[in-house]
Amino acid sequence: MADKFDCDHCKESLYGRKYIQSDDSPYCIPCYDSLFSNTCDECKELIGHDSRELFYEDRHYHEHCFRCFHCDRSLADEPFTSQDNSLLCNDCYCNEFSSKCVACDKIVMPGTRKLEYAGSTWHEGCFICHSCEQPIGSKSFIPDKDEHYCVPCYEDKFAPRCTRCKKALAKGGVTYRDEPWHKECFVCTNCKTQLAGQHFTSRDDSPYCLKCFGNLYAKKCEACSKPITGFGGGKYISFEERQWHQPCFTCSQCSVSLVGAGFFPEGDRILCRGCHSSL
């Protein structure tokens, strides 16, 4: 008598029947499917031995069940993604979840380079300067209302221009007579020393440092011949078109201070009361 040839599970004879060998044990087709087949995550039925099985993230599907949740397109040979455990083709995913470029109104596809600013999204190539129309990319830019400018274009279009050199004044300037200047352009008319941050004065609308102004235009002290500017709270004495620094206003003979005291002019000299009486 021939050896028995039965299904390892149901023990029915396999003579004349299709069977599947697994781990050296034979199984009839129904038993094999019930014991070893996976359940389709979509239709909840067994995925038989003769069905094409697709596998994604610990989930199993019949080929015909592996479809887009929205448009029902087969995903067997299509790129796809998963959202909240639902399978979506790329088109449906983009329409549902991806941003649209505010410039061209097209979907910004996942994985493409994009720029986000103030709650809006652009394709990298669509985010361009409003003036030169070149892509801004990762460079600095300046927003103006609903428009965006690269820094050179913004400075050329909107930044004030230095009164002296006429170039754009982006930052760090000074204002003189309601006009903008670069710090390095705002200099003494005579010696060209920068005046930003220091005291200065002007003559005929031209700025001067105090030293140059004193040397060029201030009257000279009769005693020391140095300029009398009056800047910085310095006091001076004036008499008959002659001026003295207050500390220099002394008797020409005894050098006593004449500030607040009576004095007598004697030619080019000024004398205190005592020295005048002794003449």
For each residue, the residues with C-beta under 8 A, 3 or more apart:
1:
2: 5
3:
4: 13
5: 2 13 14 15 26
6: 11 12 13 14 26
7: 10 11 12 13 14 19 26 27 28 31
8: 11 25 26 27 31
9: 27 28 31 35
10: 7 28 30 31
11: 6 7 8
12: 6 7 28
13: 4 5 6 7 17
14: 5 6 7 17 19 26 28
15: 5
16:
17: 13 14 28 29
18: 28 29
19: 7 14 26 27 28 29 32
20: 26 27 29 32 49
21: 24 25 26 27
22: 25 27 32 36
23:
24: 21
25: 8 21 22
26: 5 6 7 8 14 19 20 21
27: 7 8 9 19 20 21 22 31 32 35 36
28: 7 9 10 12 14 17 18 19 31 32
29: 17 18 19 20 32 33 49
30: 10 33 34
31: 7 8 9 10 27 28 34 35
32: 19 20 22 27 28 29 35 36 37 49
33: 29 30 36 37 46 48 49
34: 30 31 37 46
35: 9 27 31 32
36: 22 27 32 33
37: 32 33 34 46 47 48 49
38: 46 47 53 60
39: 44 45 46 47 60
40: 43 44 45 46 47 60 61 62 65
41: 44 59 60 61 65
42: 61 62 65 66 67
43: 40 62 65
44: 39 40 41
45: 39 40 62
46: 33 34 37 38 39 40
47: 37 38 39 40 51 53 60 61 62
48: 33 37 51
49: 20 29 32 33 37
50:
51: 47 48 62 63
52: 62 63 76
53: 38 47 60 61 62 63
54: 60 61 62 63 66 76
55: 59 60 61
56: 59 61 66 82 87
57: 82
58:
59: 41 55 56
60: 38 39 40 41 47 53 54 55
61: 40 41 42 47 53 54 55 56 65 66
62: 40 42 43 45 47 51 52 53 54 65 66
63: 51 52 53 54 66 74 76
64: 67 74
65: 40 41 42 43 61 62
66: 42 54 56 61 62 63 74 75 76 87
67: 42 64 72 73 74 75 87
68: 71 72 73 75 80 87 88 89 92
69: 86 87 88 92
70: 88 89 92 96
71: 68 89 91 92
72: 67 68
73: 67 68 78 89
74: 63 64 66 67 77 78
75: 66 67 68 78 80 87 89
76: 52 54 63 66
77: 74
78: 73 74 75 89 90
79: 89 90
80: 68 75 87 88 89 90 93
81: 87 88 90 93 110
82: 56 57 85 86 87 88
83: 86 88 93 96 97
84:
85: 82
86: 69 82 83
87: 56 66 67 68 69 75 80 81 82
88: 68 69 70 80 81 82 83 92 93 96
89: 68 70 71 73 75 78 79 80 92 93
90: 78 79 80 81 93 94 109 110
91: 71 94 95
92: 68 69 70 71 88 89 95 96
93: 80 81 83 88 89 90 96 97 98 110
94: 90 91 97 98 107 109 110
95: 91 92 98 107
96: 70 83 88 92 93
97: 83 93 94
98: 93 94 95 107 108 109 110
99: 107 108 114 116 121
100: 105 106 107 108 121
101: 104 105 106 107 108 114 121 122 123 126
102: 105 120 121 122
103: 122 123 126 127 128
104: 101 123 126
105: 100 101 102
106: 100 101 123
107: 94 95 98 99 100 101
108: 98 99 100 101 112 114 121 122 123
109: 90 94 98 112
110: 81 90 93 94 98
111:
112: 108 109 123 124
113: 123 124
114: 99 101 108 121 122 123 124
115: 121 122 123 124 127 136
116: 99 119 120 121 122
117: 120 122 127 143 148
118: 143
119: 116
120: 102 116 117
121: 99 100 101 102 108 114 115 116
122: 101 102 103 108 114 115 116 117 126 127
123: 101 103 104 106 108 112 113 114 115 126 127
124: 112 113 114 115 127 135 137
125: 128 135
126: 101 103 104 122 123
127: 103 115 117 122 123 124 135 136 137 148
128: 103 125 133 134 135 136 148
129: 132 133 134 136 141 148 149 150 153
130: 133 144 147 148 149 153
131: 149 150 153 154 156 157
132: 129 150 153
133: 128 129 130
134: 128 129 150
135: 124 125 127 128
136: 115 127 128 129 139 141 148 150
137: 124 127
138:
139: 136 150 151
140: 150 151
141: 129 136 148 149 150 151 154
142: 148 149 150 151 154
143: 117 118 147 148 149
144: 130 147 148 149 154 158
145:
146:
147: 130 143 144
148: 117 127 128 129 130 136 141 142 143 144
149: 129 130 131 141 142 143 144 153 154 157 158
150: 129 131 132 134 136 139 140 141 142 153 154
151: 139 140 141 142 154 155 170
152: 155 156
153: 129 130 131 132 149 150 156 157
154: 131 141 142 144 149 150 151 157 158 159
155: 151 152 158 159 168 170
156: 131 152 153 159 168
157: 131 149 153 154
158: 144 149 154 155
159: 154 155 156 168 169 170
160: 168 169 173 180
161: 166 167 168 169 180
162: 165 166 167 168 169 173 180 181 182 185
163: 166 176 179 180 181 185
164: 181 182 185 186
165: 162 182 185
166: 161 162 163
167: 161 162 182
168: 155 156 159 160 161 162
169: 159 160 161 162 173 180 181 182
170: 151 155 159
171:
172: 182 183
173: 160 162 169 180 181 182 183
174: 180 181 183 186 196
175: 178 179 180 181
176: 163 179 181 186 207
177: 205
178: 175
179: 163 175 176
180: 160 161 162 163 169 173 174 175
181: 162 163 164 169 173 174 175 176 185 186
182: 162 164 165 167 169 172 173 185 186
183: 172 173 174 186 194 196
184: 187 194
185: 162 163 164 165 181 182
186: 164 174 176 181 182 183 194 195 196 207
187: 184 192 193 194 195 207
188: 191 192 193 195 200 207 208 209 212
189: 206 207 208 212
190: 208 209 212 216
191: 188 209 211 212
192: 187 188
193: 187 188 209
194: 183 184 186 187 197
195: 186 187 188 198 200 207 209
196: 174 183 186
197: 194
198: 195 209
199: 210 231 232
200: 188 195 207 208 209 210 213
201: 207 208 210 213 231
202: 205 206 207 208
203: 206 208 213 216 217
204:
205: 177 202
206: 189 202 203
207: 176 186 187 188 189 195 200 201 202
208: 188 189 190 200 201 202 203 212 213 216
209: 188 190 191 193 195 198 200 212 213
210: 199 200 201 213 214 229 231
211: 191 214 215
212: 188 189 190 191 208 209 215 216
213: 200 201 203 208 209 210 216 217 218 229
214: 210 211 217 218 226 227 228 229
215: 211 212 218 227
216: 190 203 208 212 213
217: 203 213 214
218: 213 214 215 227 228 229
219: 227 228 243
220: 225 226 227 228 243
221: 224 225 226 227 228 236 243 244 245 248
222: 225 242 243 244 248
223: 244 245 248 249 250
224: 221 245 248
225: 220 221 222
226: 214 220 221 245
227: 214 215 218 219 220 221
228: 214 218 219 220 221 234 236 243 244 245
229: 210 213 214 218 232 234
230: 234 235 236
231: 199 201 210 234
232: 199 229
233:
234: 228 229 230 231 245 246
235: 230 246
236: 221 228 230 243 244 245 246
237: 243 244 245 246 249 258 259
238: 241 242 243 244
239: 242 243 244 265 270
240: 265
241: 238
242: 222 238 239
243: 219 220 221 222 228 236 237 238 239
244: 221 222 223 228 236 237 238 239 248 249
245: 221 223 224 226 228 234 236 237 248 249
246: 234 235 236 237 249 259
247: 257
248: 221 222 223 224 244 245
249: 223 237 244 245 246 257 258 259 270
250: 223 255 256 257 258
251: 254 255 256 258 263 270 271 272 275
252: 266 269 270 271 275
253: 269 271 272 275
254: 251 272 274 275
255: 250 251
256: 250 251 261 272
257: 247 249 250 261
258: 237 249 250 251 261 262 263 270 272
259: 237 246 249
260:
261: 256 257 258 272 273
262: 258 272 273
263: 251 258 270 271 272 273
264: 270 271 272 273 276
265: 239 240 269 270 271
266: 252 269 270 271 276 279
267:
268:
269: 252 253 265 266
270: 239 249 251 252 258 263 264 265 266
271: 251 252 253 263 264 265 266 275 276 279
272: 251 253 254 256 258 261 262 263 264 275 276
273: 261 262 263 264 276 277
274: 254 277 278
275: 251 252 253 254 271 272 278 279
276: 264 266 271 272 273 279
277: 273 274
278: 274 275
279: 266 271 275 276
